[in-house]
Amino acid sequence: MMVVETNRYYAQQYAEKPEKHKTVWHNATKELQAFVKVLILMAIAHLPSFEQYWNENVYTNIPGISGVFT
């Protein structure tokens, strides 16, 4: 639903002022789904600092997070 509404919002904004949007829009499907999945994983595997999700320590690194967003 978030993906549908995000894309719909852009379409509405573009229809009102097309000259305001200079870059090409790509549907937010994959990116938004990945972001939400990472947030859920971070809530489940709570670490003391954000950096620990991306460090190379085998005990704290979570490939499902560090592999999605560098």
C-alpha positions, 0 to 999 in steps of 0.5 A, spaced: 500 500 500 505 504 501 508 503 494 502 504 491 500 511 495 507 513 494 507 512 486 500 515 486 502 521 490 508 523 485 503 522 479 498 527 482 504 532 483 507 531 476 500 532 473 499 539 477 506 542 476 510 537 470 515 543 470 517 542 477 519 535 476 526 535 472 528 528 473 525 521 471 521 518 476 522 510 477 516 507 481 518 506 488 516 499 488 523 495 490 526 501 494 521 502 498 520 494 499 527 494 501 527 499 506 521 497 510 524 490 510 530 493 513 527 497 518 523 490 520 530 486 521 533 492 525 527 492 530 528 484 530 535 484 531 536 490 535 544 493 536 546 498 540 548 503 534 547 503 527 554 502 525 554 495 527 549 493 522 554 494 517 561 492 520 564 486 518 564 483 525 561 476 524 557 476 530 553 483 529 553 483 521 546 482 518 547 480 511 540 482 510 541 489 511 548 490 509 547 487 503 541 491 501 544 498 503 551 499 503 
